Amino acid sequence: MDKNPHISAAIANAGGPVATARKTGANNYQTVQQWQKSGNVPAEYAPALERASGISKRLLCKQWAMVWPELAPQSEVIRQEDVP
């Protein structure tokens, strides 16, 4: 069972593990399969997989809020004037 079904869908949309590895710059298809097993796409590959699959990197990468804070809802963003 996949830990993150969005990753499986993204890989399928991109043409399978081999095509996904090629389109994202991953070393090989085993790397892509590891993403499925772990339930996380590393931040360095998530944008390319988003482009190849049409599935948001927010759904693929657990660290998305730290890497791309601009994608967080405005209610979650700490404004400079709110910092003491």
C-alpha positions in Angstrom: 0.0 0.0 0.0 1.3 3.4 -0.9 1.9 5.9 1.8 1.0 8.8 -0.5 -1.4 7.9 -3.4 -0.7 11.3 -5.0 2.9 10.1 -5.7 1.6 7.0 -7.5 -0.8 9.1 -9.5 2.0 11.5 -10.5 4.3 8.7 -11.6 1.5 7.2 -13.7 0.7 10.6 -15.2 4.3 11.1 -16.1 4.5 7.7 -17.9 5.7 5.3 -15.3 8.8 5.0 -13.2 11.3 4.9 -16.0 9.8 8.0 -17.7 9.5 9.7 -14.4 13.2 9.2 -13.6 14.1 10.6 -17.0 11.8 13.6 -16.7 12.8 14.5 -13.2 16.5 13.8 -13.4 16.4 11.0 -10.9 19.2 8.5 -11.1 17.0 5.6 -12.1 13.6 4.1 -11.8 14.4 2.5 -8.4 14.8 6.0 -7.0 11.3 6.8 -8.2 10.0 3.6 -6.7 11.6 4.6 -3.4 9.5 7.7 -3.4 6.4 5.6 -3.6 7.6 3.4 -0.7 8.6 6.4 1.5 5.5 8.5 0.7 7.7 11.5 -0.1 9.3 13.1 -3.2 12.5 15.0 -2.2 12.2 18.8 -2.7 14.8 18.8 -5.5 12.6 16.5 -7.7 9.1 17.7 -6.7 8.9 20.7 -9.2 9.9 18.5 -12.1 7.4 15.8 -11.2 4.8 18.5 -10.8 5.5 19.7 -14.3 5.5 16.1 -15.7 2.4 15.0 -14.0 0.2 18.0 -13.3 0.0 17.1 -9.6 1.0 19.8 -7.1 4.4 19.5 -5.4 2.4 20.3 -2.2 0.9 16.9 -2.4 4.2 15.2 -3.3 6.8 16.6 -0.9 6.4 16.6 2.9 8.8 19.5 3.2 6.9 21.8 0.9 6.0 24.5 3.4 9.6 25.0 4.4 10.9 24.9 0.8 8.1 26.9 -0.8 6.5 29.0 2.0 4.8 31.2 -0.7 2.4 28.2 -1.3 1.1 28.2 2.2 -2.3 29.7 2.8 -2.0 33.3 3.9 -3.5 32.4 7.3 -0.4 30.3 7.9 2.2 32.9 6.9 3.9 34.8 9.6 4.1 38.5 8.6 7.1 40.5 9.5 5.0 43.0 11.5 3.7 40.1 13.6 7.2 39.2 14.8 8.1 40.8 18.2 
